[in-house]
Amino acid sequence: MTHPLLDLPPLTAERFAAIERRVGSLLATAHDVVIAQGEALLPLEGCVRGGARPGSAALNVVTGPYGQTFGNWLRDCGADVVDLEVPFDTAVTAEQVERALAARPEIDFVSLVHAEAATGNTNPVAEIGEAVRAHGALFMLDAVASVAAEPLLPDVWGVDLCVIGAQKAMGGPAGVSAVSVSPRAWERLAANPRAPRRSYLSLLDWKERWIDTGRRALPHAPAQLEMLALEACLERIEAAGLDTVIARHTTAAAATRAGALALGGGLAPYVHNAAEAAPVATTLRTPAGVDASELVAKALAAGPGLPLIAGGGALAAGMVRVNHYGADATPEAVRDSLTALGTALASALGGSALGGSGAPVDVAGAVRAADSVWEARG
Ligand SMILES: *Cc1c(COP(=O)(O)O)cnc(C)c1O
């Protein structure tokens, strides 16, 4: 008996190359695209280990947990790392990056996360890219949480290595990912004697065995199901229009923020400045005395399947994340999330919604505020 997920004909080199081209159009890039056969941490690690050399200096911008991971990899590679860390409830500014670069002229690699799903902030990559280009360093961007949620223009912004994954705003699979590689980045990797070779982390192996040989034969068996899912999700984005998908995410974020502000009860946006809030996910601070993990558990008991999660690690006690991305970038998911959170919050504060003994929690007002954002943006 055949099964829809099994017994598939092999994924051809032509089809693989066609999926690569579609990723290139999604990123509006003229550079080579490598589709990594693993989750986005695979190309991210490949980029860091390919770009950093012992004795080189790297600027690692830390605006959330992924930046900390990159810093550790860079140090592993023997690079002298300058960590530019800003509070996770803000974005880094181009001026901060400029100053850090000016203080260390020898910096030749810069790593940055575009949007942080974990903390809910987004960084001004276009302006930062100008500073990095003026300095002449290689620029790596983690755009996993920004692709399809907000504009992403790696070539225009001077990004040399732009890594994406399909599992967030693209609404696709988690098991494959992609990186666009500028000609400058290929030169840097090729000139780095410590860049991974004969390794699953090696972008250079992939270039030599796939790109430079005319994309005629795949070096090894591709992650077939994930590639088909990636193709399907690219088709779906193309059919809807990338701008429409992005608009759904920016509106979901604005609606969630407006709803949370109207909700009251001490639940407040974690990222103070709305302009620095990521369209992919909205993070909220819980009021003193309300544990975020318990609040989320209570909300999920009432609304199973809602895109709610407590912050990771040290943020688990005080942060709630509304992951309104992919299939959840909708008015319904936002409304239901606000309702479940508001109801759980009212009970945690020891009152009922509006008029209880605790701080007033206005669930109906929150839903109205969120809906009016969707209506205003058509
Ligand atoms: C989601 C995400 C990734 C992918 O990592 P996972 O931990 O596997 O989800 C990488 N970078 C950023 C900024 C992300 O938001």
Ligand as a Chemical Component Dictionary entry (heavy atoms), coordinates in Angstrom:
data_LIG
# 
_chem_comp.id                   LIG 
_chem_comp.type                 NON-POLYMER 
_chem_comp.pdbx_formal_charge   0 
_chem_comp.three_letter_code    LIG 
# 
loop_
_chem_comp_atom.comp_id 
_chem_comp_atom.atom_id 
_chem_comp_atom.alt_atom_id 
_chem_comp_atom.type_symbol 
_chem_comp_atom.charge 
_chem_comp_atom.model_Cartn_x 
_chem_comp_atom.model_Cartn_y 
_chem_comp_atom.model_Cartn_z 
_chem_comp_atom.pdbx_ordinal 
LIG C1 C1 C 0 13.498 30.335 15.784 1  
LIG C2 C2 C 0 14.818 30.930 15.570 2  
LIG C3 C3 C 0 15.904 30.172 15.149 3  
LIG C4 C4 C 0 15.772 28.687 14.949 4  
LIG O1 O1 O 0 16.030 28.037 16.128 5  
LIG P1 P1 P 0 15.123 27.031 16.928 6  
LIG O2 O2 O 0 15.653 27.160 18.312 7  
LIG O3 O3 O 0 15.358 25.695 16.345 8  
LIG O4 O4 O 0 13.687 27.424 16.796 9  
LIG C5 C5 C 0 17.114 30.809 14.941 10 
LIG N1 N1 N 0 17.234 32.134 15.121 11 
LIG C6 C6 C 0 16.214 32.903 15.520 12 
LIG C7 C7 C 0 16.419 34.360 15.701 13 
LIG C8 C8 C 0 14.974 32.330 15.765 14 
LIG O5 O5 O 0 13.959 33.087 16.182 15 
# 
loop_
_chem_comp_bond.comp_id 
_chem_comp_bond.atom_id_1 
_chem_comp_bond.atom_id_2 
_chem_comp_bond.value_order 
_chem_comp_bond.pdbx_ordinal 
LIG C1 C2 SING 1  
LIG C2 C3 SING 2  
LIG C2 C8 DOUB 3  
LIG C3 C4 SING 4  
LIG C3 C5 DOUB 5  
LIG C4 O1 SING 6  
LIG O1 P1 SING 7  
LIG P1 O2 DOUB 8  
LIG P1 O3 SING 9  
LIG P1 O4 SING 10 
LIG C5 N1 SING 11 
LIG N1 C6 DOUB 12 
LIG C6 C7 SING 13 
LIG C6 C8 SING 14 
LIG C8 O5 SING 15 
# 
